């Protein structure tokens, strides 16, 4: 497929591709392989062939079965991006990476979007990715901003709200008040624009008056919205614990500031006990 995506062309319908080397395999579910391919062709309207251990796929079938579904997903994704407020008035689309060398993809993108958007294709689109990686390795500041690939947050508890929170998450504090456990306090959402100096601080307080430490667990999730740390897809990527002395003082005097600063593919997490300035830090990889 790596070769096919570079050489396949719209105006070369007679080209066939040998994609799968089956070697000595001669049966499929008890049937002769040639018979299985013939049945597949009949059921799906394709023209697959089999010769010398290879399945041969025509240019037309290759485009219809392998490429068009990818192109449709690319268009859907770019359409969603262009709806974002920060991309209003977008004038350029750059095709980079190995797949950008595909003649079919280039033609598809050029005809799929508004004529006011110019499609730019570097002479060596695969090399553009390599150069970007090398530049970033030598000087991370060369990339001024990037898009958050995941949502980042920490665990928290909050007052329980009937009809909003899951009853299974209901917990009761020592003072008798009812709270919801396992909530995700979000710092960055997937899709947010991050700069090298990005840093967000949020304030927390002890759950119980006699609490002497707090453990913050850092989570990531491949979605822009999430309520609970136990939701599907949520992953624990790190943690840090900070001591909170002064038991008996009001909660307002025992606040903890948590700062998450994203840079590159890591996030620096720092918790500060506000009354004394004591700090605890950790670094997590969120990819």
N, C-alpha and C positions, 0 to 999 in steps of 0.2 A: 504493500500500500504506500509506503514511503516513496518508492520509485514512481508508482502510478500517479500519485497526486502532483508530481512535478512534470510529467510528460503527457498526461492525458489532455486532449484538445477537442473542442467542439466539432471542428471541421475534419476530423480523422476517424470516421465511423467504422472503418474496417479493422482498426487496431483491436487486438485481443490481449488480455493480461493473464499471466500465469500467477495466481495469487497464493494457492495452497498446494504445498508439496505433501502428498499423502503417502509417498513411498510405497511400502508393501501393504498398506491397508486396502483390503479388497471387499469389505462388507460393512453394512450399516444396518443395525437392528436385524441382522439375519438376511438382508437382501444384498444382491450384487450391487456394488457401488454405481456402476453405470446405470442400472435400473433405477436406483434411488435418484440419480441426477435427472434421468428422463422424467420421472414422476414429478420431481420438483419443477422442472421446466413446464410441464403440463399444468400443474396447479397454480403457478405464479406467472405464467406468460414470459418466462425468461428463455435464454438460449445458452445455458451453461454447457461446456464441453468437458471431456475428460480424456487426457492423453499422457502417457508416460509418467503416471503418478501425480499429475497436476490437474487441478480444476481450472479451466479456461473461462474467462468472463469477458464478454464483448464490451466494447466501448459504451454502447447504449445501456446495457445492464449495469455497468460500473457506475455510470452517471446517475441512473435512476435509483439504484439500490444503496449505493455507498455515499455518493457525493451530495445529491439533492437533499436528503434528510439533514446533513451537516449544514448545508447552505441555509436551509429554512431556520435552523436553530440559531445560526449566526445572525440572520436578519432579525429574528424575534428579539434577540438580546440587544442588538444595536438600536432597534426601535424603542425598546424600553429605556436605554441610556439617553436617547435623544429627547425623551419626555421630561428629563430632569431639568429643573430650573437653571442650574448652573451651566447646562449645555445649550441653553436657548440661543439661537443664532449661530450654531456650529457651522463652520465653513469648510472644514477639512476632515477627511478620514484617512488615516495612514494604515496601510497594510504592511505588517512586518512579521517576521518569523518564517519558518520553512514552508508553511502552507500558503503563504502569500505568493509563492512562486507559481502556484497553480493557475494556469490560464483560465480554467473554468471559474474559479473563485474570483479572479480579477474582473472577468466579464459580468459575473453575477452581481458583485458589489456595485460596479459602475452603473448598472441599469436599475438597481433596486432602491436607490435613494434619490431624494430631491436633486434636481439639476443644479441648485444653488450650492450643494455640497460637493467639493472637489475631492476625488479619490487620488491620493498620492501613494506611489509605490516606489520605494528606493531601488536602485539598480541591484543591490544584494540584500534583499529583505531579511534573510536569515542572519546575515552579518550584523545587522542593526541590533538584534537582540544580544549578540555576543559583545558588541562594543558597549552597549548599555550596562551589561553586567560587569565588564572590566572597569569602566569609568566609576561605577558605584563602589566597586571593591577598593579602588584607590582613593576615592574621595566621596564618602556618603553624602556630603553636602551638595554634590553635583545634581542630585535629584531633589528638587525643591519641595515636591509634595507627592503623595501617592494616595490611593484609595484603600480604605480599610477593607481587607478581604474577609474579615469575620467581625462578629460582635463580641466585645469584651466587657466583663463585669465581675462583681464579687457577690457573695452570698449576703443576705440580710433578712431580718424579720421586721414586720410592720404590723400596725393595728389591723385586726381582722375585719374585713368588710363583707357582710352577708350579701350573697348574690354575685359577688365579684371573685372572692377567693375560694379555693378548693377546700371543702370541709375537712378533707383528710390532712390538710396542712395546718389545722387549727392547734395551737398550743396555748397554755395558760402560764403567765408569769407568776412569780412568787407573791406579787401584790394583788393577784386575782384578775388582772386585765388579760383580755384575749388577743392573741397575735397570730399572724400567718407566718409560717416558717418556710425556708427554702426559696425565698424570693430572689430574683436576680436584679441587682442594682447595676444598671447599664452605664458604662462610661463612654464607650464608642460603639456606634452601630455600623454594621456592614454597609459599605457605600459612603461613609463619611470621608471627607477629604482630610488627610493628615499631613502636617508639615513636620520638618525635622525637629521643631521646637514644641510640637503638640504636647500639651499637658492638661489634664482635667483633675480638679480636686473636689472631693465630696466629703461631707462631714458625717460622722457616726458617733453613737453613744453606747455605753454598756447596756446589755439587755437586762441584767439584774443589778441591784444596788451594791451587792457584795462581790461582784465580779472583779477578778484581779488581772485578767488578761483577755485579749480578744484574738481569735484566729480568723484571719480573712483568707478565704479560698477564692482563687481567681479562675474564672471560667471563660471559655470561648464557645461560640456557636455559629454555624454557617447559615445565619438568617438575620434579618434586620429587626425582627421582633421576637421576644421571648419573655415569658413571665417567671418560670420556675427553673431552678438549677437542675431539676430532675426531668425536664422536658426532653424528648427524643433529640439526639444530635448534640446536646450540651456536653462539653468535655472539660474536665478539670485539668488545668495546665500549670498550676503552682499554688503556693500558699505562703503566708508569713504571719507570725505571731508577735504581738506587742503587749508589753506589760502595762497595766493601768492601776497604779497605786491609789492612795488617797481614798480608801473605802470609807464611806460615810459622807463624803462631799456630795453636793447636788450634781445631777447629771450634766448640767450646763458647765460645770467646772472640770468634767472628765471627758471632754470631747476628743475624738481622734480624727485627724484629717488623713484621708487616703488619696494619694496622687498617682495617676497612671500616665506615664509619658511614653508615647510610641515613637520608635526610631528604627527604620529598616524593618527587619523581621522579628524584632524583639520589643518587649514592653518592660520598662522600668517601673516597678511598683514600690511606693514609699509610704509608710504609715508614720504619722507624727502625733505623739501625745501632746496636745496643745498647751497644757499648763506648764510642762517642764521643757518641751522642745525635744524630748527623746525620740529618736528615729529608728526605724527598722526598714531595711531595703531588700528587694529581691529582683531578679530578672527572669522573665519567662519568654519562651519562644512560642508565638501564637500561630505559626504555620504548621 
